[in-house]
Amino acid sequence: AGAGPVTVAAPDVHVRAQRGTVAVQEMGFFGRLLQAEVAKVALVAQEVDSVVTRLSQRAKRVFRFVEEIDQTRAGTVDIRAQSLLGLRAENAVISARVLAKVDGEQIHIG
């Protein structure tokens, strides 16, 4: 405990506890690698902004529920499904500047 700033500097720091709480008004982390193994992560935030050079995700199941708008802007978007791709909407618009192509063994319209 200290009335002023507290600094810990060591080659290794280890903390073990049954329970812990950290309350920090502003926090910065600078490091080469952050590894975490947790059973469950619960995050409640007003905004989350991330800037990454590369992002890879692997999951068995992903569920997203977006109440208002879900927007993707990319140079190329490639969506592949092994068995079924379903797109459902009250209104759907597909437009292309040069070519719009529908290719399939069977095509049902209407």
N, C-alpha and C positions, 0 to 999 in steps of 0.2 A: 504494500500500500504506500502511496506517496501523494503528497499534496501537489507536486509538480509533475513534470514529465518523467516517465519510467522507460528505460531502455534495457533491452535484453539482447546481448550479442554473444553468440557461442557457435562453435562448429556444428553442433546438433542440439536440438531442443525437443524434448518429449513431454507430452502431457497425457496422463491417464486419469479418467474419472468415470464414475457410474453415470452421472448427469452433469451437464454443463450449460451455461448460458453466457452469451456474449452480447452486449448491447453497445453499439457503436453508432454515433451520429453520421460520420462519413468514414469510409474505409477504402484503402487502396491496397492492391496486391501486385507486386512486381516479382516475377520469377520465370524460370525457364520451363517448369513442368508442374502441373497441379493434378494429382491423382486422388480420386475419391471412390470408395466402395461403400455404398449405402443400400439398405433394403428398400427405402421409400424416400422420395423427395417431394415435399409439398411447398409450393411457392405461391405467394399472393403478392402481386405487384400492380401498380398503376401503369407502368410502362417498362418494357424490356427492349433495349436496343443492343444489337451485337454487330460487330464488324469483324469478319473473318476472311482469310484468304481462301480457305477450303473448309467445307463442312461435310462430314460423312455421318450418316445415321443408319443403324441397323436395328430392326425391331421385328417381333413376331406379329404384333397387331398395333395399329395406330388409329386412334379416334380423334377427330378434330370437330369441334362444334363452334362455328363462327356465327355470331348473331347478326352482324351487319355486312361487312364487305371482306372478301378474301381476294387479294390481287397479286398476280405474279407478272413481273416484267423481266424478260430474259432474251438473250440472243437466240437461243434454241431451247425448246421444251420437248422432251422425249418421254412419253408416258407409255409403259408397256404393262400389259396384264396377261397372265398365263391363260386364264380361262374366260373371264367376262369383264368388260368395261361398260359400266352403265352410266349414262349421262341423262339426268331427268330435270326438267324445268318447266315452268308454265310457258315460258318463251325461250327459244334458243336461237342464236344467230351465229352463223359461220360465214366469215368473209375472208377473201384472199385477194391480194393485189394482182397476182399473176395466175395461179393455178389452185383450184380446190378439187381434190380427188377423193372419190369413194371407191374402194376396191374390195371385193369380197366374192366368195363363191355364190352367195345369194344376197340380194339387196332388196329390202322391203321398204317402201315409202308409202305412208298413209295408213 
